[in-house]
Amino acid sequence: MMETIALVGNPNCGKTTLFNSLTGANQKTGNYPGITVTRVSGTFRTPHGNRYELLDLPGCYSLDPKSPDEKITRDVLFGSQEGEAQPSAVVCVVDASNLERHLYLALQVVDLGLPVVVALNKVDLAESQGVRINVEMLAEELGLPVVPCQANTGKGVIDLKHAIRHPFPHPAQAASHGLSREAMVSDEALSQARTARVQEICAHATRRLELGGMTISDKIDQVVLHPLAGWGIFIGLMLGIFYTIFSVSAYPMGWVETGIDAVKGLVDGWMSEGDVKDLVINGVIDGVGSVVIFLPQILMLLFFIGLMETTGYMTRAAMLMDGLMGRVGLSGRAFLPLMSSYACAIPGIMATRSMDSAKQRLLTILIAPWMSCTARLPVYSLLIGMLMAGQGAWMQALVLAGVYALGTVTALFAAWLLAPKVKGEEEASHFLMELPVYSRPDWSYIGRHLLERAWAFIRNAGTVILGLCILLWALQTYPKPEEGSPAAENPSLALEQSYMGRVGHAIEPVVKPLGYDWRTGTALIASFAAREVFNANLAISYSVEEVDDEEAFLERLRGQLDQATWPDGRKIYTPVTTLSLLVFFVYALQCLPTTVVVRRESGSWKWALAQLGGMSLVAWLAAFTVYQLGSLLV
């Protein structure tokens, strides 16, 4: 059985880059039992052939946990994490340019009595800042092997493997006064002693040259963090990212759609007519396709997020946003999860694990779905095209920008309202984050990050949506009309007589004050499985055949909706109705997979169901207000 070595370190110390250098392609991901925190491990061999499993633990500043990720790191090192044996040894990565800050965690790990090797990373950066470290003296002071390395270039990796190959020294455990392991990481007297010891070690093993002037990162920060120029750069960057996503992603989305159509064509040729064939094509393939079609947009957004993270800009953006978010009760740490939610609320909600405040984490989870995700785009395209017909692409783009702004402003307003009601620490949660030095993108990290998020999206969202789409298919298909009846020849009439149609008629009194008929109500119910099935459901209701060209399909559907009338001859889809529906989709949480993930991340069905019910009520009230006031004014 392979021995397991844990890799630990502060955030931004280069730990993940070093993990990639050590393990290469021999990596695997999964979840720890009972929780959604990802377990990342890989295997590597030393120069003499010894094989080890390397466990990449979440970054933490100390073993006194303040976030779910930090708790995982502590529990694994303590040997108390369910389904995870205590590691045989630890490689502690410390940033040479921030040695005093990073050594505290290393001393905590040493106090656990585990064999430790220190990977002294970013030595080149420390030297460029005038910091000189006597590695031999540092090793003597710590009583541990210390290996200088540069994870981003692979320098020192072989030396680190050699250090791991040799038997680890078991350091003398620090005086614990008989304290338990849990008490050892939070005992005040022991913490002060560690801090003093870190200062003593740094005084002996390091010296700083007087270089004079500012570093390159300092000079860049003068512009990037400027009160005016910084915001201009941030806004311009965000607009550029979203423009690129929405323009470039059309090509891979087209390829995915072509692939799905090809699979449907193959199945259509292989299977004989009947319910099973209809289930496979319209339930299974369309259900999976409704998720996969948006994966290119999600991956593109995650790619840009990875670029901002690995170059060091994301931390600066969070600092810029901290002042604004602080006014509504949020911390700048909420920026990354909320940013991720523009792609999909599921990875955005999962990204809150790194937040050290339980109150801040819950607040961010509750408002994340109001950041308009990419699954809303097909509906926005349909409705804005109807609302702004003949107005040109720039006007439609302006409305789309307004829709995104409406969701974002509402999310911040909701945080302001909820902050006093969510229980947690009473004092303000100050946003303290170490600013990493600007660096080149870590392509290996970005690649792995994309693969992990893509799989998490498909696993957590796709499987649930698939099941719900199959259920919806059954509700729309049964009871089947009798052969020779008008409904057998008319899909719209068949839908009206199905279980789904009956439900639509039953809820029409609820949606009619918003300007919708039973067919729109039926499509709204279907969209709670996944927003993107709204258009397809409307197409069935209004007997619009789907075609390969997405824009041509939308034009056909818009034409049918424009001609739809109430029994008295009044148009259903007036501009006011369309605007009401657009507002409804901005506010409603029509994504049951998100509700499942919120339950997992919050640990309570109470919050998940309250979020679902609350957002649905807000959506109804907002749409009602728009339709009723609009009808009076028009």
HELIX and SHEET records of a PDB file:
HELIX    1   1 LYS A   15  THR A   23  1                                   9    
HELIX    2   2 PRO A   68  PHE A   78  1                                  11    
HELIX    3   3 ALA A   96  ASN A   98  5                                   3    
HELIX    4   4 LEU A   99  ASP A  111  1                                  13    
HELIX    5   5 VAL A  123  SER A  128  1                                   6    
HELIX    6   6 VAL A  135  LEU A  142  1                                   8    
HELIX    7   7 VAL A  157  ARG A  165  1                                   9    
HELIX    8   8 ARG A  181  MET A  184  1                                   4    
HELIX    9   9 GLU A  188  ALA A  205  1                                  18    
HELIX   10  10 ILE A  216  VAL A  224  1                                   9    
HELIX   11  11 ALA A  229  VAL A  248  1                                  20    
HELIX   12  12 ALA A  250  TRP A  270  1                                  21    
HELIX   13  13 ASP A  275  ASP A  278  1                                   4    
HELIX   14  14 LEU A  279  ILE A  285  3                                   7    
HELIX   15  15 ASP A  286  VAL A  292  1                                   7    
HELIX   16  16 LEU A  295  THR A  311  1                                  17    
HELIX   17  17 TYR A  313  GLY A  326  1                                  14    
HELIX   18  18 GLY A  332  ALA A  334  5                                   3    
HELIX   19  19 PHE A  335  SER A  341  1                                   7    
HELIX   20  20 ALA A  345  MET A  350  1                                   6    
HELIX   21  21 ALA A  351  SER A  354  5                                   4    
HELIX   22  22 ALA A  358  ILE A  367  1                                  10    
HELIX   23  23 ALA A  368  TRP A  370  5                                   3    
HELIX   24  24 THR A  374  ARG A  376  5                                   3    
HELIX   25  25 LEU A  377  LEU A  387  1                                  11    
HELIX   26  26 ALA A  393  LEU A  418  1                                  26    
HELIX   27  27 TRP A  443  PHE A  457  1                                  15    
HELIX   28  28 ILE A  458  GLY A  462  3                                   5    
HELIX   29  29 THR A  463  THR A  477  1                                  15    
HELIX   30  30 PRO A  486  GLU A  489  1                                   4    
HELIX   31  31 PRO A  491  GLN A  497  1                                   7    
HELIX   32  32 TYR A  499  VAL A  511  1                                  13    
HELIX   33  33 LYS A  512  LEU A  514  5                                   3    
HELIX   34  34 TRP A  518  SER A  527  1                                  10    
HELIX   35  35 ARG A  531  VAL A  533  5                                   3    
HELIX   36  36 PHE A  534  SER A  541  1                                   8    
HELIX   37  37 GLU A  550  GLN A  563  1                                  14    
HELIX   38  38 PRO A  575  TYR A  587  1                                  13    
HELIX   39  39 LEU A  592  SER A  602  1                                  11    
HELIX   40  40 TRP A  605  LEU A  633  1                                  29    
SHEET    1   A 7 GLN A  27  ASN A  31  0                                        
SHEET    2   A 7 THR A  38  ARG A  45 -1                                        
SHEET    3   A 7 ARG A  51  ASP A  56 -1                                        
SHEET    4   A 7 GLU A   3  GLY A   9  1                                        
SHEET    5   A 7 ALA A  89  ASP A  95  1                                        
SHEET    6   A 7 VAL A 116  ASN A 121  1                                        
SHEET    7   A 7 VAL A 146  PRO A 148  1                                        
SHEET    1   B 2 VAL A 131  ILE A 133  0                                        
SHEET    2   B 2 THR A 206  ARG A 208 -1                                        
END                                                                             
